[in-house]
């Protein structure tokens, strides 16, 4: 069956450390993979998109990798801050317009 | 520019009633998609409209329907509400080419069915 899993439901780290979130999928061949941030009671906010032929993408303190052989994406937040505390969602874009397949999300908590 | 706007933000309905939710996409975006988010199932795709036509559909019963108008605004309707329909309903818009577009979400409509 088709499945997309994020490594853990919750991740607690200390301020200043690097947070690493994992997204694994099976039986999909996504053309793109997207990462979103969602705060409680709010809609998801787009962070980064990475294409299947890209290995890595960066934006400020964020870095995403995409390994289509392992069927895995890693999302890193360097020099994490308490303001980074939120739920992070990975989503597969399987090339069908506005349809995204979401993981269940990882709730990141950054402690001062 | 203005983001994706959803109305109403909160609503409470009784089991058996129907509800209509509205979404105004970002100006210039022709694709509008709808998602349901619940604690148990996460974010699940309902359907997508592009240029007034349903282009993609998720695995939801026929009680869930939608439409898109010529100005790209969209509505979704849920008939014969069930308790399990209580959820955050999210609308998202994009330019609408088949892949690789950034998809922008609204703040959602919180539906509670009692």
Interface residues (C-beta under 8 A of the other chain):
Chain A: X31 X32 X34 X36 X41 X42 X43 X44 X45 X46 X49 X51 X89 X91 X93 X94 X95 X96 X97 X98 X99 X100 X101 X102 X103 X104 X105
Chain B: X4 X31 X32 X33 X35 X42 X43 X44 X45 X48 X50 X55 X56 X58 X90 X92 X93 X94 X96 X97 X98 X99 X100 X101 X102 X103 X104 X105 X106 X107 X108 X110
